[in-house]
Every structure is written in C-alpha cells, then in structure tokens.
C-alpha cells in the first residue's frame, strides 16, 4: 500500500471515529460537521430523501430526540478502498 493511500485511509478512519464519538455524545453540531452544505441523503425514517444540510439537520434533531440514554454505535468490517 502506498504512503498516500495509507495516509488517506488513516484520515478517513479518523473522520469516521470522530463522527461516531459525536453521535454517541448526541452532539448535533459534531454530527453535522462532516456533511457538505448541498448533501443529498437517503434514510429509512420519515421521508426517504433529504436535500441540503439544513433539512438533514432537522432530521438528525428528530432522530436524536428519540434516543433516551446512552447511544451504542460501532462500525464493523470497514473496508476502505
């Protein structure tokens, strides 16, 4: 594996680790920090498609309001290619 690819993979893993920590902490600003302003996202809860970071933020606010107590979240078998 080349040094650039290794470094890129490490950066991606760190970004995802940081995001997971923000999610577990229910930190909405931290969760939203990785998304582009013009995000188009699909989810299985409520409406299926979200356009733009403001719309997606509202979705996350609603989702977090349902989470009582600590959040358990982990990524398994992550393969970055």
N, CA, C and O atoms as a Tinker XYZ file with bonds, in Angstrom:
   324  protein
     1  N      0.853000   -1.170000    0.000000    73     2
     2  CA     0.000000    0.000000    0.000000    64     1     3
     3  C      0.899000    1.232000    0.000000    63     2     4     5
     4  O      1.850000    1.306000    0.777000    81     3
     5  N      0.606000    2.191000   -0.858000    73     3     6
     6  CA     1.427000    3.389000   -0.936000    64     5     7
     7  C      1.227000    4.264000    0.298000    63     6     8     9
     8  O      0.224000    4.153000    1.003000    81     7
     9  N      2.195000    5.128000    0.540000    73     7    10
    10  CA     2.126000    6.025000    1.692000    64     9    11
    11  C      0.913000    6.938000    1.597000    63    10    12    13
    12  O      0.233000    7.161000    2.598000    81    11
    13  N      0.627000    7.473000    0.402000    73    11    14
    14  CA    -0.534000    8.351000    0.233000    64    13    15
    15  C     -1.824000    7.616000    0.530000    63    14    16    17
    16  O     -2.706000    8.145000    1.206000    81    15
    17  N     -1.938000    6.393000    0.025000    73    15    18
    18  CA    -3.150000    5.616000    0.258000    64    17    19
    19  C     -3.303000    5.297000    1.745000    63    18    20    21
    20  O     -4.403000    5.369000    2.294000    81    19
    21  N     -2.198000    4.946000    2.385000    73    19    22
    22  CA    -2.229000    4.663000    3.820000    64    21    23
    23  C     -2.661000    5.899000    4.589000    63    22    24    25
    24  O     -3.504000    5.806000    5.480000    81    23
    25  N     -2.099000    7.050000    4.260000    73    23    26
    26  CA    -2.445000    8.299000    4.926000    64    25    27
    27  C     -3.912000    8.654000    4.683000    63    26    28    29
    28  O     -4.609000    9.072000    5.607000    81    27
    29  N     -4.382000    8.492000    3.452000    73    27    30
    30  CA    -5.789000    8.761000    3.139000    64    29    31
    31  C     -6.701000    7.859000    3.960000    63    30    32    33
    32  O     -7.702000    8.315000    4.514000    81    31
    33  N     -6.352000    6.583000    4.034000    73    31    34
    34  CA    -7.164000    5.640000    4.801000    64    33    35
    35  C     -7.184000    6.017000    6.277000    63    34    36    37
    36  O     -8.232000    5.955000    6.919000    81    35
    37  N     -6.044000    6.403000    6.813000    73    35    38
    38  CA    -5.983000    6.819000    8.217000    64    37    39
    39  C     -6.859000    8.042000    8.462000    63    38    40    41
    40  O     -7.542000    8.124000    9.484000    81    39
    41  N     -6.843000    8.988000    7.533000    73    39    42
    42  CA    -7.666000   10.193000    7.674000    64    41    43
    43  C     -9.156000    9.858000    7.627000    63    42    44    45
    44  O     -9.946000   10.410000    8.393000    81    43
    45  N     -9.531000    8.962000    6.736000    73    43    46
    46  CA   -10.937000    8.549000    6.636000    64    45    47
    47  C    -11.367000    7.835000    7.911000    63    46    48    49
    48  O    -12.435000    8.116000    8.454000    81    47
    49  N    -10.545000    6.925000    8.381000    73    47    50
    50  CA   -10.871000    6.207000    9.626000    64    49    51
    51  C    -10.991000    7.179000   10.804000    63    50    52    53
    52  O    -11.890000    7.044000   11.635000    81    51
    53  N    -10.089000    8.151000   10.872000    73    51    54
    54  CA   -10.147000    9.135000   11.957000    64    53    55
    55  C    -11.422000    9.972000   11.861000    63    54    56    57
    56  O    -12.068000   10.237000   12.875000    81    55
    57  N    -11.782000   10.384000   10.658000    73    55    58
    58  CA   -13.015000   11.147000   10.454000    64    57    59
    59  C    -14.226000   10.350000   10.928000    63    58    60    61
    60  O    -15.093000   10.884000   11.620000    81    59
    61  N    -14.284000    9.084000   10.560000    73    59    62
    62  CA   -15.408000    8.236000   10.965000    64    61    63
    63  C    -15.398000    7.965000   12.464000    63    62    64    65
    64  O    -16.457000    7.922000   13.091000    81    63
    65  N    -14.217000    7.782000   13.045000    73    63    66
    66  CA   -14.123000    7.599000   14.503000    64    65    67
    67  C    -14.610000    8.846000   15.237000    63    66    68    69
    68  O    -15.351000    8.753000   16.215000    81    67
    69  N    -14.185000   10.013000   14.752000    73    67    70
    70  CA   -14.625000   11.267000   15.372000    64    69    71
    71  C    -16.135000   11.427000   15.248000    63    70    72    73
    72  O    -16.803000   11.823000   16.204000    81    71
    73  N    -16.678000   11.118000   14.060000    73    71    74
    74  CA   -18.124000   11.231000   13.851000    64    73    75
    75  C    -18.872000   10.293000   14.798000    63    74    76    77
    76  O    -19.884000   10.681000   15.382000    81    75
    77  N    -18.388000    9.079000   14.950000    73    75    78
    78  CA   -19.044000    8.120000   15.843000    64    77    79
    79  C    -19.041000    8.628000   17.285000    63    78    80    81
    80  O    -20.027000    8.456000   18.002000    81    79
    81  N    -17.946000    9.248000   17.712000    73    79    82
    82  CA   -17.888000    9.820000   19.066000    64    81    83
    83  C    -18.920000   10.929000   19.222000    63    82    84    85
    84  O    -19.596000   11.012000   20.247000    81    83
    85  N    -19.044000   11.783000   18.205000    73    83    86
    86  CA   -20.027000   12.868000   18.251000    64    85    87
    87  C    -21.446000   12.299000   18.293000    63    86    88    89
    88  O    -22.304000   12.813000   19.011000    81    87
    89  N    -21.685000   11.259000   17.537000    73    87    90
    90  CA   -23.004000   10.621000   17.532000    64    89    91
    91  C    -23.321000   10.042000   18.908000    63    90    92    93
    92  O    -24.408000   10.263000   19.441000    81    91
    93  N    -22.380000    9.307000   19.478000    73    91    94
    94  CA   -22.598000    8.727000   20.806000    64    93    95
    95  C    -22.836000    9.809000   21.859000    63    94    96    97
    96  O    -23.571000    9.592000   22.822000    81    95
    97  N    -22.210000   10.977000   21.672000    73    95    98
    98  CA   -22.364000   12.090000   22.608000    64    97    99
    99  C    -23.620000   12.919000   22.315000    63    98   100   101
   100  O    -23.941000   13.852000   23.051000    81    99
   101  N    -24.320000   12.572000   21.242000    73    99   102
   102  CA   -25.522000   13.305000   20.806000    64   101   103
   103  C    -25.204000   14.773000   20.524000    63   102   104   105
   104  O    -26.009000   15.663000   20.796000    81   103
   105  N    -24.015000   15.003000   19.973000    73   103   106
   106  CA   -23.551000   16.354000   19.639000    64   105   107
   107  C    -23.959000   16.659000   18.203000    63   106   108   109
   108  O    -23.274000   16.264000   17.259000    81   107
   109  N    -25.073000   17.360000   18.041000    73   107   110
   110  CA   -25.618000   17.609000   16.711000    64   109   111
   111  C    -24.645000   18.394000   15.833000    63   110   112   113
   112  O    -24.495000   18.075000   14.654000    81   111
   113  N    -23.984000   19.409000   16.382000    73   111   114
   114  CA   -23.016000   20.169000   15.586000    64   113   115
   115  C    -21.876000   19.268000   15.118000    63   114   116   117
   116  O    -21.433000   19.372000   13.974000    81   115
   117  N    -21.402000   18.391000   15.989000    73   115   118
   118  CA   -20.346000   17.460000   15.610000    64   117   119
   119  C    -20.799000   16.482000   14.541000    63   118   120   121
   120  O    -20.061000   16.197000   13.597000    81   119
   121  N    -22.011000   15.969000   14.689000    73   119   122
   122  CA   -22.569000   15.051000   13.692000    64   121   123
   123  C    -22.634000   15.733000   12.332000    63   122   124   125
   124  O    -22.248000   15.152000   11.318000    81   123
   125  N    -23.121000   16.958000   12.318000    73   123   126
   126  CA   -23.336000   17.659000   11.057000    64   125   127
   127  C    -22.048000   18.177000   10.432000    63   126   128   129
   128  O    -22.040000   18.539000    9.256000    81   127
   129  N    -20.966000   18.220000   11.193000    73   127   130
   130  CA   -19.731000   18.843000   10.719000    64   129   131
   131  C    -19.116000   18.165000    9.500000    63   130   132   133
   132  O    -18.325000   18.793000    8.796000    81   131
   133  N    -19.447000   16.920000    9.229000    73   131   134
   134  CA   -18.814000   16.231000    8.095000    64   133   135
   135  C    -19.617000   16.342000    6.804000    63   134   136   137
   136  O    -19.135000   15.946000    5.743000    81   135
   137  N    -20.828000   16.871000    6.881000    73   135   138
   138  CA   -21.695000   16.897000    5.707000    64   137   139
   139  C    -21.529000   18.181000    4.905000    63   138   140   141
   140  O    -21.404000   19.266000    5.472000    81   139
   141  N    -21.528000   18.050000    3.586000    73   139   142
   142  CA   -21.456000   19.201000    2.690000    64   141   143
   143  C    -22.780000   19.961000    2.722000    63   142   144   145
   144  O    -23.828000   19.360000    2.955000    81   143
   145  N    -22.746000   21.272000    2.492000    73   143   146
   146  CA   -23.978000   22.063000    2.513000    64   145   147
   147  C    -25.036000   21.559000    1.530000    63   146   148   149
   148  O    -26.232000   21.694000    1.789000    81   147
   149  N    -24.612000   20.984000    0.415000    73   147   150
   150  CA   -25.563000   20.530000   -0.607000    64   149   151
   151  C    -25.789000   19.019000   -0.564000    63   150   152   153
   152  O    -26.083000   18.402000   -1.587000    81   151
   153  N    -25.652000   18.430000    0.618000    73   151   154
   154  CA   -25.838000   16.988000    0.779000    64   153   155
   155  C    -27.202000   16.539000    0.254000    63   154   156   157
   156  O    -28.204000   17.236000    0.415000    81   155
   157  N    -27.221000   15.383000   -0.365000    73   155   158
   158  CA   -28.456000   14.666000   -0.679000    64   157   159
   159  C    -28.301000   13.320000    0.017000    63   158   160   161
   160  O    -27.400000   12.545000   -0.303000    81   159
   161  N    -29.184000   13.052000    0.965000    73   159   162
   162  CA   -29.070000   11.850000    1.777000    64   161   163
   163  C    -30.366000   11.066000    1.737000    63   162   164   165
   164  O    -31.446000   11.631000    1.560000    81   163
   165  N    -30.248000    9.775000    1.901000    73   163   166
   166  CA   -31.408000    8.892000    1.921000    64   165   167
   167  C    -31.418000    8.139000    3.239000    63   166   168   169
   168  O    -30.373000    7.709000    3.726000    81   167
   169  N    -32.606000    7.983000    3.814000    73   167   170
   170  CA   -32.745000    7.321000    5.099000    64   169   171
   171  C    -34.040000    6.527000    5.088000    63   170   172   173
   172  O    -34.880000    6.706000    4.206000    81   171
   173  N    -34.196000    5.663000    6.055000    73   171   174
   174  CA   -35.397000    4.823000    6.124000    64   173   175
   175  C    -36.421000    5.371000    7.112000    63   174   176   177
   176  O    -37.486000    4.780000    7.293000    81   175
   177  N    -36.108000    6.490000    7.747000    73   175   178
   178  CA   -37.003000    7.057000    8.751000    64   177   179
   179  C    -37.633000    8.326000    8.188000    63   178   180   181
   180  O    -36.953000    9.152000    7.579000    81   179
   181  N    -38.935000    8.472000    8.396000    73   179   182
   182  CA   -39.703000    9.632000    7.910000    64   181   183
   183  C    -39.581000    9.710000    6.394000    63   182   184   185
   184  O    -39.756000    8.705000    5.706000    81   183
   185  N    -39.285000   10.877000    5.875000    73   183   186
   186  CA   -39.116000   10.971000    4.427000    64   185   187
   187  C    -37.852000   10.220000    4.031000    63   186   188   189
   188  O    -36.944000   10.046000    4.843000    81   187
   189  N    -37.800000    9.789000    2.813000    73   187   190
   190  CA   -36.662000    8.967000    2.396000    64   189   191
   191  C    -35.488000    9.778000    1.867000    63   190   192   193
   192  O    -34.349000    9.314000    1.912000    81   191
   193  N    -35.749000   10.990000    1.362000    73   191   194
   194  CA   -34.675000   11.788000    0.778000    64   193   195
   195  C    -34.612000   13.150000    1.454000    63   194   196   197
   196  O    -35.635000   13.779000    1.724000    81   195
   197  N    -33.388000   13.587000    1.720000    73   195   198
   198  CA   -33.151000   14.886000    2.331000    64   197   199
   199  C    -32.202000   15.661000    1.431000    63   198   200   201
   200  O    -31.155000   15.145000    1.040000    81   199
   201  N    -32.560000   16.896000    1.098000    73   199   202
   202  CA   -31.715000   17.732000    0.245000    64   201   203
   203  C    -31.253000   18.939000    1.038000    63   202   204   205
   204  O    -32.064000   19.733000    1.515000    81   203
   205  N    -29.964000   19.069000    1.171000    73   203   206
   206  CA   -29.386000   20.211000    1.865000    64   205   207
   207  C    -29.135000   19.922000    3.332000    63   206   208   209
   208  O    -29.839000   19.140000    3.969000    81   207
   209  N    -28.110000   20.580000    3.843000    73   207   210
   210  CA   -27.677000   20.322000    5.207000    64   209   211
   211  C    -28.725000   20.758000    6.233000    63   210   212   213
   212  O    -28.841000   20.123000    7.282000    81   211
   213  N    -29.481000   21.808000    5.968000    73   211   214
   214  CA   -30.492000   22.256000    6.930000    64   213   215
   215  C    -31.611000   21.235000    7.078000    63   214   216   217
   216  O    -32.065000   20.960000    8.189000    81   215
   217  N    -32.052000   20.677000    5.965000    73   215   218
   218  CA   -33.095000   19.650000    6.004000    64   217   219
   219  C    -32.593000   18.397000    6.722000    63   218   220   221
   220  O    -33.312000   17.792000    7.517000    81   219
   221  N    -31.356000   18.022000    6.428000    73   219   222
   222  CA   -30.800000   16.830000    7.062000    64   221   223
   223  C    -30.571000   17.066000    8.553000    63   222   224   225
   224  O    -30.734000   16.145000    9.354000    81   223
   225  N    -30.199000   18.276000    8.933000    73   223   226
   226  CA   -30.014000   18.608000   10.349000    64   225   227
   227  C    -31.332000   18.447000   11.113000    63   226   228   229
   228  O    -31.347000   17.908000   12.219000    81   227
   229  N    -32.424000   18.909000   10.529000    73   227   230
   230  CA   -33.738000   18.758000   11.170000    64   229   231
   231  C    -34.056000   17.279000   11.388000    63   230   232   233
   232  O    -34.611000   16.898000   12.418000    81   231
   233  N    -33.699000   16.460000   10.413000    73   231   234
   234  CA   -33.905000   15.016000   10.535000    64   233   235
   235  C    -33.098000   14.466000   11.710000    63   234   236   237
   236  O    -33.618000   13.696000   12.517000    81   235
   237  N    -31.834000   14.860000   11.803000    73   235   238
   238  CA   -30.996000   14.396000   12.906000    64   237   239
   239  C    -31.530000   14.874000   14.249000    63   238   240   241
   240  O    -31.494000   14.129000   15.228000    81   239
   241  N    -32.023000   16.105000   14.307000    73   239   242
   242  CA   -32.611000   16.610000   15.560000    64   241   243
   243  C    -33.758000   15.709000   15.993000    63   242   244   245
   244  O    -33.863000   15.344000   17.164000    81   243
   245  N    -34.617000   15.355000   15.043000    73   243   246
   246  CA   -35.755000   14.479000   15.352000    64   245   247
   247  C    -35.267000   13.101000   15.802000    63   246   248   249
   248  O    -35.779000   12.549000   16.776000    81   247
   249  N    -34.291000   12.553000   15.105000    73   247   250
   250  CA   -33.773000   11.227000   15.468000    64   249   251
   251  C    -33.175000   11.235000   16.871000    63   250   252   253
   252  O    -33.431000   10.328000   17.662000    81   251
   253  N    -32.387000   12.246000   17.176000    73   251   254
   254  CA   -31.750000   12.303000   18.492000    64   253   255
   255  C    -32.770000   12.484000   19.606000    63   254   256   257
   256  O    -32.532000   12.060000   20.737000    81   255
   257  N    -33.898000   13.108000   19.300000    73   255   258
   258  CA   -34.919000   13.301000   20.336000    64   257   259
   259  C    -35.533000   11.969000   20.773000    63   258   260   261
   260  O    -36.094000   11.877000   21.865000    81   259
   261  N    -35.431000   10.950000   19.939000    73   259   262
   262  CA   -35.950000    9.627000   20.281000    64   261   263
   263  C    -34.953000    8.795000   21.098000    63   262   264   265
   264  O    -35.322000    7.768000   21.667000    81   263
   265  N    -33.716000    9.230000   21.153000    73   263   266
   266  CA   -32.659000    8.455000   21.809000    64   265   267
   267  C    -32.596000    8.811000   23.287000    63   266   268   269
   268  O    -32.056000    9.850000   23.666000    81   267
   269  N    -33.139000    7.959000   24.094000    73   267   270
   270  CA   -33.075000    8.140000   25.544000    64   269   271
   271  C    -31.896000    7.332000   26.072000    63   270   272   273
   272  O    -31.701000    6.182000   25.678000    81   271
   273  N    -31.125000    7.921000   26.948000    73   271   274
   274  CA   -29.977000    7.211000   27.496000    64   273   275
   275  C    -28.811000    7.194000   26.527000    63   274   276   277
   276  O    -28.833000    7.875000   25.501000    81   275
   277  N    -27.791000    6.412000   26.856000    73   275   278
   278  CA   -26.591000    6.370000   26.020000    64   277   279
   279  C    -26.845000    5.678000   24.681000    63   278   280   281
   280  O    -27.683000    4.783000   24.568000    81   279
   281  N    -26.105000    6.116000   23.687000    73   279   282
   282  CA   -26.185000    5.530000   22.345000    64   281   283
   283  C    -25.041000    4.535000   22.189000    63   282   284   285
   284  O    -23.891000    4.840000   22.505000    81   283
   285  N    -25.367000    3.353000   21.704000    73   283   286
   286  CA   -24.361000    2.356000   21.367000    64   285   287
   287  C    -24.236000    2.329000   19.850000    63   286   288   289
   288  O    -25.225000    2.121000   19.149000    81   287
   289  N    -23.040000    2.537000   19.347000    73   287   290
   290  CA   -22.811000    2.576000   17.907000    64   289   291
   291  C    -21.396000    2.114000   17.644000    63   290   292   293
   292  O    -20.459000    2.569000   18.301000    81   291
   293  N    -21.232000    1.221000   16.699000    73   291   294
   294  CA   -19.895000    0.811000   16.286000    64   293   295
   295  C    -19.917000    0.430000   14.818000    63   294   296   297
   296  O    -20.937000   -0.013000   14.290000    81   295
   297  N    -18.777000    0.609000   14.168000    73   295   298
   298  CA   -18.606000    0.192000   12.778000    64   297   299
   299  C    -17.788000   -1.085000   12.790000    63   298   300   301
   300  O    -16.802000   -1.206000   13.516000    81   299
   301  N    -18.215000   -2.030000   11.975000    73   299   302
   302  CA   -17.500000   -3.304000   11.889000    64   301   303
   303  C    -17.115000   -3.584000   10.443000    63   302   304   305
   304  O    -17.806000   -3.189000    9.504000    81   303
   305  N    -16.023000   -4.257000   10.299000    73   303   306
   306  CA   -15.574000   -4.721000    8.986000    64   305   307
   307  C    -15.508000   -3.588000    7.967000    63   306   308   309
   308  O    -15.908000   -3.765000    6.816000    81   307
   309  N    -15.009000   -2.432000    8.380000    73   307   310
   310  CA   -14.883000   -1.286000    7.490000    64   309   311
   311  C    -13.742000   -1.537000    6.513000    63   310   312   313
   312  O    -12.602000   -1.760000    6.922000    81   311
   313  N    -14.049000   -1.500000    5.239000    73   311   314
   314  CA   -13.051000   -1.709000    4.193000    64   313   315
   315  C    -12.995000   -0.448000    3.343000    63   314   316   317
   316  O    -13.957000   -0.124000    2.647000    81   315
   317  N    -11.898000    0.249000    3.392000    73   315   318
   318  CA   -11.722000    1.483000    2.635000    64   317   319
   319  C    -10.853000    1.161000    1.434000    63   318   320   321
   320  O     -9.711000    0.725000    1.580000    81   319
   321  N    -11.399000    1.376000    0.248000    73   319   322
   322  CA   -10.651000    1.052000   -0.975000    64   321   323
   323  C    -10.507000    2.253000   -1.869000    63   322   324
   324  O     -9.905000    2.157000   -2.939000    81   323
